[in-house]
């Protein structure tokens, strides 16, 4: 409505109004280009202040030599990086980070595909079930992790109490009840918790995608005699691809940066044997701020790569559409 | 990570906002001086035993006696202690800091020599073995404020149940006793071995001393991977493997895990300081007759020297208030306040006169105090703080599957290169 009236007004405007607009064209273009500034200025300022500046500070810190008490001793050149790459634990930490991201995101997406499919069907109590799924998402990740830590307390964790009653665990405070003390089991416990807290978001993203699939394609498939498996593979999955891609990539970034789960469950320990790069950065911070900053710079590099992949994928997505 | 750095910036902003306002009030024209005191909280922040209350009490008394000087007290929980590092990193120096050893700060030329901020009579009252620790190239840059010494706590109830007649004297005794206690079942732990990040350096040191080892050699150079230390960790590894300790000591912390479990009555033996006593009382599971304290066993016999640790007062030059700091420190080191602190937290005094009067009144403290003059202390190398944090993070793995020679070797490299 409004647009048509405006167009009408403009169309009926007399010539003198149009002529002077044309003469100072260059300044007009500049003014027009800058016109949105008052609106987007605060956002740009905020990004400069909370994103760009810390990044610069991080790069600076990675080239400085601080004592463990935080006193600046002088420039370190590239020493922090040489020391970081000389850390015996670094190789294991990087490999573990890759496993962490792949395992958590892979399992999350697979499970969420199933759950989303289920939630897309009508069944009694669906509304309640959908609400219940939000709980792990709504709860603070730190809180969830602490609860899992309690459930796995070697002395009286509820999981072990149950297993003891089932006869699987023989005695508390032994290797039977040491899942969080052993680096391998601690890591997989963390993976489990990470999947647990990632499923809600992923499920809802996929559910939205499923609901966007028009029902007439399914009817057409039915008429053509496609079986359910074939329908899922040839119709649901391809049409779900945009949602799937977004969900997976957001999860990759989230999981890569995830700090609280591993930190609360095992502290990255024993030593750094269950740490990812994010945890390792924090562990390094205790003894060397500069080296931790160097680790952050490396992490930042990883993130940039992931973001570029994301941008590329979303472009590819829209091109396909 | 971005979110983390953004938070860091916000924190810095908040800190600088605080400091600029306090600075303006600190240098007001009428000759009034505000001293900023920063101390760790040995109690519970916000609780009745918070060290904030303790220091505020001294600050108020002091202000009454010296109306032109106000002491502004800030306490930080030990678990958040790295925020002090952030503060120093941003050049927000307090006037007086209670905390770690002074060498690293002295090396950065931030501190007053002790003689500038404490009168000779107070200095001469400091317990010599600790006072000597404050030196950097022969000059003292700090003063011990509170100390503690380590011994072996054992649970007499569990010892009786496992039919063990006397407390252990040697490593072999620990191993047999721990195995017997372990065999009692119900999740009982034989020996509590907290080699997690909180205090691994102390527990490791206790064991190293038992084999004639330590962090440094006789000349003061780091000797973390000495043959004696490697042998010590080989012993610990098989102790852990046999199931005589917690299953993964490298993730076990002292206060929250081992001491809490000891207070709960489920640990047979554990190294501890006087500070363990209040947690035992608070848990209410063990009476005074249910536990005993004995000298920490070594490989072939009890340690001849106890391990004693201390926290130190240092004074920063940045504020330029040497005279006022001197007045305050002389005031705060009075026996009254030293003893008040030790009663509150079951720690030990740092001055000779306070030790004497505490020994007379408190038999438990007297037992610990008797070991102090002959105590072993941490190294005073200038990078000890940095090395200590690395030890806390990694040394536990040497008792839990990783080859001790590898772990101690990389710590030795770290200590010599940083």
Interface residues (C-beta under 8 A of the other chain):
Chain A: X49 X50 X51 X53 X54 X55 X57 X58 X66 X67 X68 X69 X70 X71 X72 X73 X88 X154 X155 X156 X171 X172 X173 X174 X175 X177 X178 X180 X181 X182 X257 X259 X266 X267 X269 X270 X271 X272 X273 X278 X281 X283 X285 X286 X287 X288 X289 X296 X299 X300 X303
Chain B: X1 X2 X3 X4 X5 X6 X8 X9 X10 X82 X84 X85 X86 X87 X88 X89 X100 X104 X105 X107 X108 X110 X185 X186 X187 X188 X189 X196 X197 X243 X246 X247 X248 X250 X251 X252 X261 X266 X383 X385 X386 X387 X389 X390 X392 X393 X394 X396 X397 X400 X402 X406 X407 X410 X418
